[in-house]
Amino acid sequence: MSGRGVRHWQVVLIFWGLSVTYALRVNLSVAVVAMTDSASVNPDFPISKPHFMRTTG
C-alpha cells in the first residue's frame, strides 16, 4: 500500500485542529485584555481594592 495511510491523515487533521483551537484561545485572551481598562474599576459595582485584587489575582 503506497502513499499515506488513514492514520497519517488523522494526525494531520488533529494537528491542524489543535493549532486552530490554540490560535483562537490566544486571540480571545488578547481581545479580553484589550477590552478591559486596568486603570479603573467599574463604579457601578461596589468592591474594595483588596477584594478586587484577591478575586482577579
MODELLER restraints for C-alpha pairs under 7 A, 6 or more apart:
rsr = mdl.restraints
at = mdl.atoms
